[in-house]
Amino acid sequence: MIRIEWSDEAIGEIRAKYGEDATVWKLVSDTEGCGCAMNGVPALWGIRAPAQGELKAESNAFDVWYEQRHEVFFEERLRLTYRSDTRAFALISDSQIYSNRLRLEDRRAATVDA
């Protein structure tokens, strides 16, 4: 199971940028345009609701869901921070930096409720 700890700065920036109702997110290893399913880039997608069969991560702030097949790309414990000087989110663990410029996409308009 994945656990995500959000910094206060990240929580504040999510709410400021995406609104108070942006409470459901999906952690993905996005392979679109990468050419190979093993060369994904971590991303967070704002969604309305999880798809059937997705797993819920433990989180101190928002509901975060992920596909079980993506679990292998992430460590069990992750931290999501925001740096105002670079205006970027970062996804890190104790042993690596997944992204210093984590891409967030608001896909709520494109998400169909399950």
C-alpha positions, -999 to +999 in steps of 0.1 A: +000+000+000+012+035-008+012+062+018+014+099+008+023+127+032+013+162+019+032+192+031+012+222+043+025+242+014+014+215-011-021+214+004-024+251+003-013+254-033-036+226-044-066+244-029-055+278-043-049+265-078-076+238-082-103+249-056-116+235-024-135+208-042-103+192-057-101+165-031-097+133-052-065+126-070-050+097-089-013+089-088+000+075-121+031+065-139+021+083-171+034+066-202+016+088-228+041+097-255+069+078-238+069+049-262+073+022-235+052+012-206+083+010-184+094+046-190+065+064-172+066+098-157+050+103-123+019+125-123-012+134-103-045+137-120-075+155-104-105+132-108-141+131-098-141+095-086-118+065-088-124+038-114-136+004-103-107-017-089-084+012-081-066+012-047-068+040-022-035+053-008-032+064+028-030+102+028-030+130+053-049+154+031-067+143-001-081+110-013-054+095-036-061+065-058-038+044-080-040+014-102-024-017-087-002-022-118+014+012-111+023+003-075+056-012-086+068+022-098+065+038-064+079+032-029+055+026-001+060+059+016+060+091-004+060+128+003+045+155-018+058+191-013+055+224-030+083+250-034+070+285-040+104+297-053+102+273-082+064+272-082+066+234-085+054+203-067+079+176-059+073+139-052+100+123-031+107+093-009+135+086+016+156+071-012+148+090-043+133+121-060+106+110-084+100+145-097+111+180-088+084+193-112+055+169-107+029+174-133-007+179-120-036+177-144-072+186-136-091+158-153-124+162-134-143+175-165-132+144-185-138+119-157-170+099-158-184+089-124-182+052-119 
